[in-house]
Amino acid sequence: MPRDDAIELRSAHDDELDEVAALLADRGDDADAVDLRLVAADPDEGVGSVLVAVDPSLPKGRRVVSTATLLRETVRVSGVALPAAQVEMVATAPSHEGRGLVRDLMALAHRRSADRGDVLQVMIGIPFFYRQFGYAYSMRIPDTRVLDIVPSPDPSVVVRPAALDDGAAMQALQDAEQAAVAVSMPHSPGCWRWLCARDGSAQWVATHDGRVIATARATPPEEGVVLGEIAGSRAGVEAIVAHAHRLASEHGPGDAAVLAMDRPGTPVHDLVGPLLAPVDPADAGHWFYARIERPAPVLERLRPVLSARWAEAGLGEQEVLLSSYRSHVRFRIGPDGMGPVAEGGPLQAPVSAGGSGVPPDVLAPLLLGPHGAVGLERLHPDVLLGRQREAMAVLFPPVLADLLTFYLPV
């Protein structure tokens, strides 16, 4: 994909991985270069997932001037799988900043994501920046708080680094946690392999009689121990928490604090929440980004979910009109379920047409977020539910989300 300045946008070649790794290490840290190689060598992703901007005017070996990596993900909404993508490992050489390279790489990533059938993208990113590319703050990142209470662990429970053979057990534990929330994103099989091999975080399991009963991730002790993605039984979780506290004490001052990410709505929240310092009511928190370019493919896949919500509410048959102002969709829904979604063009006055208006950058929060349609109408002047308010409240209620991402959002 050429640009006017002759910089080429494409997938990386095998012989360019050293350049990409060096760029990531220079703009981030050495762990990013390790992560790149894990992804590029993995059969589920491969070097084709690594996108680069190449400046042919530079000497060979220094031509990769910007990069981004497109990862495969699955977002689940009430059990329905939505094929998705996440963009990670984004970096640009200082010499080429301010030339729109990240914008063009994001556009390339979004096209490739759509071409393979993804219906949305999610990501963790720096404040504001990715809103320029169609992303919106959509799902709350769990609070990270100090572990105020360190339990006394069962001495028969052993905590050790996770191995590749633990992947299925760890996935089962995470599935049990995420089954309790409406919106979730599990780790892909490839990601489990990377997490066991990378050095930017440690993957732990707690075992009893050789059986994995809990798991968690931790940041390196020399950086301050933060626990994330905690899952499993009480005995296993308590052993992991105590293990984290011992590591923090060994690598820092005697009063070194351990922080942990809560997981509201999941069973492990009842185990971890009471151990954490109180929530600061003044903390606005942090949010995952999400992007939905076309609502119709997402709504089509969510027909079973929307039909079940409608049936539970006991409403009669109705045509629903939802406009993002740039385009709109229509579908019928009733006691027998939801019909096909029809797409249309711009519709600037949806309320006058009996429908509802939700701007493009609020579509992801509408489908995936904790405010629901009614809450979003209070927050955004251009979310207008009109006479469909009851229908929109039923179809798009507030939902809790729990996302497992390659990088811990701490």
Protein Blocks (a to p, Z undefined) as FASTA:
>chain_A
ZZfkopacddddfklmmmmmmmmmmmmcmklmmmmmmmmmpmklojmlpccdddfkbceh
ilbgbdcddddddddeehiacdddddehiaddfklgonlmmmmmmmmmmmmmmmnopabd
cddddehklmmnopacfbdcddddddfbacdddfkbccddddfklmmmmmmmmmmmmmmp
mbdcdddfklmmmmmmmmkbccddddeehiafbdcddddfklopadehiacdfklmmmmm
mmmmmmmmmmmcfklccdddddehiaklmmmmmmpccddfklnbjadddddfblklmmmm
mmmmmmmmmmmnopacddddddehjaccdddddfkoccddddddddfblmlnopacddfk
lmmmmmmmmnojmlmmmmpmklcfkjmlmmmmmmmccdddddddfbacZZ
